[in-house]
Amino acid sequence: MKKLLTLLSAALAASFAQAADLKIGVAEALSGGAAQYGTAIRNGFQLAADEINAAGGVGGNKIALVIEDEQGKKEEAINVFKKLIFQDQVLMVFGPTLSNSAQAADPIAQGAKTVVFGTSNTADGITSIGDFVFRNSVTEADVLPETLKMAVKKAGVKKVAVLYGNDDVFTKSGYDNFKKALADLNIPVTTTETFAKGDVDFKAQLTKIKASSPDAIVLSALLAEGAPIMVQARQLGLNVPIIGGNGMNSVKVFDLAKDKAEGLWVGSPWSIENQSEANRKFVVAYTSKFKTAPDQFAAQAYDGLYIAAQALKKVKLSGNLPADRVALRNALPEVKWSGATGDFQFRRANDKAGRPAGYDANQTAIVSVTRGGKFSI
Ligand code: 1QQ
């Protein structure tokens, strides 16, 4: 066994030394309902990789993305992680953005002492999985209280109805955090309704919500359900503000809900209106490459790869993959970066027993509302 392991690690080291490429895995939902997010994320990574490689790569080595479709499914995310980590032998893995998939697949990376870096995954507990788990997305716990406070201040919201998906890690965590923030802010809840992934008819829940006369609907949903919920609410004459979480945070809501997407409040560190030089450069480059406007998901992926590149610059790659993976993990927490989403640094997260675990984003959110087919601050 020991001999086999020695042979195996020698083979790994040799294959790595020959390859000048820095292989980085990307596991995203590129098909199914969550491809709404996954496509923008893949584009963000590709743009950053092209820019970094055009500027000479990292220490002369080019970044080679190995992109896999996790289909927005836990089982597929696990399969894809195993392929990327054990077969493709990537240095680290980006993704999955869906916390539902991340909660299932991230333990594979943690067990293999390989960095997993989620962009835009925001549920509680993801970075508690372990010290190889990173994300550069501001969590629902950090964002939702700010979104609520702004809706109270600007839209005079005094009482709300709550609607959430109860079978997804992200939508459930969003609900838990909304509930806590509503209690902290002393905002009464008129009714709480639920739905499940794949539902298409929300009229029963929305009728109950309408009868409870809320000033706003607090919604923890992914776009596949969240967009039709907005449409059906407006069709029922429920024209109150909708206060959403990260799942509603995409320009795709305008494609899916058209003019019924008006009056949606969301929070994010990124805004297309942020005029910083880094963001202007990103928005222009993205739009010209992909002929479509970027969203927060694209911006966080773009910044994510630049953050990893900063850590890679500090690592002296030995050609021994396990050692290089650990060295990359150890270099990441210190990275500070100013990108499309603004100034960024990591913040240590704890595991369930309160011991230091992975790393969250230390950033603040900007609250936007949809008006005239765009998100405005
Ligand atoms: C999560 C999210 C979703 C909105 C990602 C698409 O934040 O699952 O954590």
Residues whose N, C-alpha, C, O or C-beta is under 5 A from the ligand:
A	BS01	1QQ	Y37 T97 L98 S99 N100 S120 N121 T122 A123 F170 N246 G247
